[in-house]
């Protein structure tokens, strides 16, 4: 069984986000970038499935600028076998990424695709679902547990009311939630080995995919600064402020 894992290069989650002076987007120049945390969970799950003997090959796929090779190398250091980069300079929106992944799936013929449930930069939470629809595959979203059988999978999902368990036919697309696993740290020997693992470079044109953006960002603004709170001496004063100043009661 072969698994494709999609990984995205995003601003590191520890970095304070800054909006560009012209309000066209988020500042990424000289900013630390890393793999999307949900994608790390996806890579870890694929590697665990391989270690359990249920998966033979793990392929890490990323779409974007040439620096995305660094993100793929991180996945290779964690244990993925090889990488594929779809290189382009255009802003990629979820549907375009789903179409690129579909083309790669048709070339590689995997049985499973695992993606993070969302990216921490745009929070779209769309790519996995769109990919499953384009392929006509089963989908297990927000997975907190995946148990593979021969031709099926049992997936425990995070839902508003708690947990839901579903049985899916394979091939399938899974999207990962936070409680699925704890990603491993890449060891130094594995980081060195990852430098020798192959990464194939493709273009959207080679895959026959139109990645022209369908949405236009008009303006990006930082959220308003919250005002400092005040201390009150009594419940009576609190009620008075809520009634007369905040006017919420």
RACORLIN-V177260 format. One record per residue. PHI is phi in whole degrees, -180 to 180 (NA if undefined). OMEGA is omega in whole degrees, 0 to 359 (NA if undefined). Layout:
# RACORLIN-V177260
phi=PHI omega=OMEGA
phi=PHI omega=OMEGA
This chain:
# RACORLIN-V177260
phi=NA omega=182
phi=-112 omega=180
phi=-125 omega=171
phi=-106 omega=178
phi=-120 omega=178
phi=-91 omega=180
phi=-129 omega=183
phi=-121 omega=176
phi=-89 omega=183
phi=-133 omega=172
phi=-63 omega=182
phi=-56 omega=186
phi=-67 omega=178
phi=-86 omega=185
phi=-87 omega=175
phi=-76 omega=183
phi=-72 omega=176
phi=-123 omega=178
phi=-84 omega=178
phi=-62 omega=180
phi=-57 omega=181
phi=-89 omega=176
phi=62 omega=179
phi=-93 omega=181
phi=170 omega=181
phi=-97 omega=181
phi=-71 omega=178
phi=-122 omega=179
phi=-69 omega=180
phi=57 omega=178
phi=-111 omega=180
phi=-66 omega=179
phi=-115 omega=179
phi=-156 omega=178
phi=-75 omega=176
phi=-53 omega=185
phi=-55 omega=179
phi=-67 omega=177
phi=-73 omega=174
phi=-59 omega=178
phi=-64 omega=178
phi=-63 omega=178
phi=-62 omega=180
phi=-59 omega=181
phi=-65 omega=178
phi=-62 omega=180
phi=-67 omega=178
phi=-64 omega=177
phi=-65 omega=177
phi=-68 omega=180
phi=-65 omega=179
phi=-81 omega=178
phi=89 omega=183
phi=-92 omega=181
phi=-131 omega=181
phi=-96 omega=185
phi=-141 omega=177
phi=-119 omega=181
phi=-115 omega=178
phi=-94 omega=183
phi=-123 omega=175
phi=-136 omega=181
phi=-128 omega=179
phi=149 omega=184
phi=-72 omega=186
phi=-61 omega=180
phi=-66 omega=177
phi=-64 omega=175
phi=-60 omega=178
phi=-62 omega=179
phi=-66 omega=178
phi=-64 omega=179
phi=-62 omega=176
phi=-62 omega=177
phi=-64 omega=178
phi=-65 omega=178
phi=-68 omega=177
phi=-72 omega=178
phi=143 omega=178
phi=-63 omega=187
phi=-86 omega=179
phi=-156 omega=185
phi=-131 omega=175
phi=-134 omega=176
phi=-115 omega=171
phi=-95 omega=189
phi=-89 omega=177
phi=-163 omega=180
phi=-105 omega=181
phi=-82 omega=175
phi=-61 omega=183
phi=-97 omega=177
phi=-100 omega=189
phi=-51 omega=181
phi=-65 omega=178
phi=-64 omega=179
phi=-64 omega=179
phi=-62 omega=179
phi=-68 omega=177
phi=-64 omega=179
phi=-65 omega=177
phi=-60 omega=180
phi=-62 omega=179
phi=-68 omega=177
phi=-60 omega=179
phi=-66 omega=177
phi=-79 omega=188
phi=-95 omega=180
phi=55 omega=175
phi=-80 omega=175
phi=-92 omega=185
phi=-138 omega=169
phi=-123 omega=179
phi=-120 omega=178
phi=-133 omega=172
phi=-67 omega=184
phi=-65 omega=178
phi=-164 omega=175
phi=-99 omega=185
phi=-79 omega=178
phi=-91 omega=180
phi=-106 omega=177
phi=54 omega=186
phi=-72 omega=181
phi=56 omega=183
phi=-132 omega=192
phi=-61 omega=182
phi=-61 omega=181
phi=-66 omega=178
phi=-64 omega=180
phi=-62 omega=179
phi=-60 omega=179
phi=-67 omega=180
phi=-65 omega=181
phi=-83 omega=187
phi=75 omega=182
phi=-98 omega=170
phi=-66 omega=177
phi=-139 omega=174
phi=-121 omega=186
phi=-96 omega=178
phi=54 omega=186
phi=-74 omega=172
phi=-108 omega=173
phi=-159 omega=178
phi=-128 omega=177
phi=-120 omega=183
phi=-89 omega=168
phi=-107 omega=180
phi=-73 omega=182
phi=-125 omega=183
phi=-149 omega=178
phi=-143 omega=174
phi=-105 omega=186
phi=-120 omega=172
phi=-95 omega=187
phi=-111 omega=172
phi=-85 omega=178
phi=-125 omega=185
phi=-58 omega=184
phi=-88 omega=181
phi=141 omega=182
phi=-124 omega=177
phi=-130 omega=178
phi=-111 omega=181
phi=-128 omega=174
phi=-104 omega=184
phi=-121 omega=171
phi=-82 omega=175
phi=-98 omega=16
phi=-76 omega=184
phi=-152 omega=174
phi=-112 omega=178
phi=-116 omega=170
phi=-117 omega=192
phi=-97 omega=174
phi=-106 omega=187
phi=-63 omega=187
phi=-87 omega=180
phi=-68 omega=180
phi=-167 omega=175
phi=-115 omega=183
phi=-59 omega=179
phi=-81 omega=172
phi=-90 omega=179
phi=-73 omega=179
phi=-78 omega=181
phi=-59 omega=177
phi=-59 omega=180
phi=-71 omega=176
phi=-65 omega=178
phi=-68 omega=179
phi=-65 omega=183
phi=-63 omega=181
phi=-67 omega=182
phi=-99 omega=180
phi=-77 omega=187
phi=-76 omega=171
phi=-127 omega=177
phi=-86 omega=180
phi=-106 omega=178
phi=-123 omega=175
phi=-125 omega=176
phi=-57 omega=180
phi=-65 omega=178
phi=-63 omega=180
phi=-87 omega=179
phi=71 omega=184
phi=-118 omega=175
phi=-88 omega=184
phi=-107 omega=180
phi=-58 omega=181
phi=-60 omega=178
phi=-98 omega=180
phi=-118 omega=179
phi=-121 omega=176
phi=-81 omega=182
phi=-81 omega=183
phi=-165 omega=177
phi=-118 omega=180
phi=-124 omega=173
phi=-74 omega=178
phi=-65 omega=181
phi=-63 omega=180
phi=-71 omega=180
phi=-75 omega=179
phi=-76 omega=179
phi=-68 omega=178
phi=-78 omega=178
phi=-126 omega=177
phi=-92 omega=178
phi=-115 omega=184
phi=-89 omega=185
phi=-154 omega=177
phi=-64 omega=179
phi=-61 omega=179
phi=-65 omega=178
phi=-61 omega=180
phi=-63 omega=179
phi=-62 omega=180
phi=-68 omega=178
phi=-64 omega=183
phi=-83 omega=190
phi=-98 omega=181
phi=-98 omega=180
phi=-75 omega=180
phi=55 omega=177
phi=-107 omega=175
phi=-132 omega=NA
